[in-house]
Amino acid sequence: METAVAAAIYGIAIPLWLYLWHAAEGFSQMRNVRYLWLPFTFALLYLGGNLLLVLFFHEVGLSHYEESRFAFIGERAMIAVQATASVLIVATIVYGLTIRKVPLNFIRFMVFSFVALLGFMAPILWVPESMPGGFATLRHFQTVALIFGLFYCVSGIVVLLKDLVEHGEARVHISSADRSWTE
């Protein structure tokens, strides 16, 4: 039963990723920002890889094992949330001082990232200790939210970097005489 539920979570997550990517205007942005193929494709690979792992190797451990996996997911989620917040803060400062216009697509991807990480990954669902399958199901659900959040964050960073390169005015080169960085 738990294997079927976990497989369904990933089976639904793949078309959901495609739909949400479209909603975030990711497909149209991929024409202008070619590197967006990377987070888009890697998200699909991770979702598909997890689906295959569930289908071929899924087993539900005891409650204490399943519960311990949440620390693993939580650590990665905190890194993602901190990175997303840091990128958003730095981008706002840099753009506020220089270009004075933050790219809309960057903001869009960051909003999708925050919704996935904080709206679907962070909330707690209390599962009775006697239901290790419930812990396993919740773990897979949170893994999908984490994958979505991470790759939306990466997409936002890619859009931001492309925009910074297009608007950057500083020229950095290495002086051949002393190999030091100069502007």
FENVENZI-V708276 format. One record per backbone hydrogen bond with DSSP energy under -0.5 kcal/mol. NH is the residue of the N-H (numbers start at 1). CO is the residue of the C=O. Records with the same first field share a line. If there is no record, write none. Layout:
NH = CO + CO
//
This chain:
5 = 1
6 = 2
7 = 3
8 = 4
9 = 5
10 = 6
11 = 7
12 = 8
13 = 9
14 = 10
15 = 11
16 = 12
17 = 13
18 = 14
19 = 15
20 = 16
21 = 17
22 = 18
23 = 19
24 = 20
25 = 22
26 = 21
29 = 25
30 = 26
31 = 27 + 28
32 = 28 + 29
33 = 29
34 = 32
36 = 33
37 = 34
38 = 35
39 = 35
40 = 36
41 = 37
42 = 38
43 = 39
44 = 40
45 = 41
46 = 42
47 = 43
48 = 44
49 = 45
50 = 46
51 = 47
52 = 48
53 = 49
54 = 50
55 = 51
56 = 52
57 = 53
58 = 54
61 = 59
66 = 62
67 = 63
68 = 64
69 = 65 + 66
70 = 67
71 = 68
72 = 68
73 = 69
74 = 70
75 = 71
76 = 72
77 = 73
78 = 74
79 = 75
80 = 76
81 = 77
82 = 78
83 = 79
84 = 80
85 = 81
86 = 82
87 = 83
88 = 84
89 = 85
90 = 86
91 = 87
92 = 88
93 = 89
94 = 90
95 = 91
96 = 92
97 = 93
98 = 94
100 = 95
107 = 103
108 = 104
109 = 105
110 = 106
111 = 107
112 = 108
113 = 109
114 = 110
115 = 111
116 = 112
117 = 113
118 = 114
119 = 114 + 115
120 = 115 + 116
121 = 116
122 = 117
126 = 124
127 = 125
131 = 128
134 = 131
135 = 131
136 = 132
137 = 133
138 = 134
139 = 135
140 = 136
141 = 137
142 = 138
143 = 139
144 = 140
145 = 141
146 = 142
147 = 143
148 = 144
149 = 145
150 = 146
151 = 147
152 = 148
153 = 149
154 = 150
155 = 151
156 = 152
157 = 153
158 = 154
159 = 155
160 = 156
161 = 157
162 = 158
163 = 159
164 = 160
165 = 161
166 = 162
167 = 163
168 = 164
171 = 183
172 = 170
173 = 182
175 = 173 + 180
179 = 175
182 = 173
//
